[in-house]
């Protein structure tokens, strides 16, 4: 068995009780011109945590198919620059 893929993204919509939409942005060079370009992709994520809100940064991992388009699962909330 291989390791599960993980991605970090931002919640853009809370739809239903256990589903959130997460957008993941990647940066990579253009194939021909080599300029760094931002690419984004949306994922439907299974999330049983009711406290997730729009704008939260989250960590997601792949899992078995839960529905037609839901193949990712919520792992944790990513906290950047937290004051201690």
C-alpha positions as CSV (number, residue, x, y, z in Angstrom):
1,X,0.0,0.0,0.0
2,X,1.3,3.5,-0.9
3,X,1.2,6.6,1.1
4,X,-1.9,8.8,0.9
5,X,-1.5,12.1,-0.9
6,X,-2.0,15.3,1.1
7,X,-2.8,18.8,0.0
8,X,-3.2,22.2,1.7
9,X,-6.0,24.4,0.5
10,X,-8.6,27.0,1.4
11,X,-12.3,26.3,2.1
12,X,-14.4,28.3,-0.4
13,X,-17.8,26.8,0.3
14,X,-19.6,24.7,3.0
15,X,-22.2,22.7,1.2
16,X,-24.4,20.3,3.2
17,X,-23.6,18.8,6.6
18,X,-20.5,16.9,5.8
19,X,-19.1,18.4,2.6
20,X,-16.9,21.4,2.0
21,X,-15.3,22.7,-1.2
22,X,-11.6,23.3,-1.1
23,X,-9.5,25.1,-3.7
24,X,-5.8,24.1,-3.9
25,X,-3.4,26.5,-5.7
26,X,-0.1,25.3,-7.2
27,X,2.6,27.3,-8.8
28,X,4.7,25.8,-11.7
29,X,6.5,27.1,-14.7
30,X,4.6,27.4,-18.0
31,X,5.6,24.5,-20.4
32,X,6.9,26.8,-23.2
33,X,7.7,30.2,-21.7
34,X,8.9,29.1,-18.2
35,X,7.0,31.9,-16.5
36,X,5.7,30.8,-13.1
37,X,1.9,30.5,-13.4
38,X,-0.6,29.8,-10.6
39,X,-3.0,26.9,-11.2
40,X,-6.0,26.1,-9.0
41,X,-8.2,23.1,-8.7
42,X,-11.3,22.5,-6.6
43,X,-12.0,19.4,-4.5
44,X,-15.1,18.2,-2.7
45,X,-13.9,17.1,0.8
46,X,-15.7,14.9,3.3
47,X,-15.6,16.7,6.7
48,X,-17.5,15.7,9.8
49,X,-16.1,18.6,11.8
50,X,-18.9,21.2,12.1
51,X,-16.7,24.1,13.0
52,X,-15.1,24.5,9.5
53,X,-15.8,27.9,8.0
54,X,-15.2,29.6,4.7
55,X,-11.7,31.0,4.5
56,X,-10.1,28.3,6.8
57,X,-6.8,26.8,5.6
58,X,-7.1,23.0,5.8
59,X,-5.1,19.8,5.1
60,X,-6.8,17.1,3.1
61,X,-5.9,13.6,2.1
62,X,-7.2,11.2,-0.5
63,X,-9.4,8.3,0.5
64,X,-11.8,5.8,-0.9
65,X,-14.7,7.2,-3.0
66,X,-17.4,8.5,-0.7
67,X,-19.7,9.8,-3.5
68,X,-19.5,10.5,-7.2
69,X,-17.1,13.4,-6.8
70,X,-15.9,13.2,-3.2
71,X,-12.6,11.4,-2.9
72,X,-10.8,13.6,-0.3
73,X,-11.1,13.7,3.5
74,X,-10.5,16.5,6.0
75,X,-7.4,15.9,8.2
76,X,-6.7,19.1,10.1
77,X,-6.9,22.8,10.2
78,X,-3.7,24.6,9.1
79,X,-2.8,27.4,11.4
80,X,-0.3,29.9,10.0
81,X,1.3,32.6,12.1
82,X,-0.4,31.7,15.3
83,X,0.5,33.8,18.3
84,X,1.4,31.8,21.4
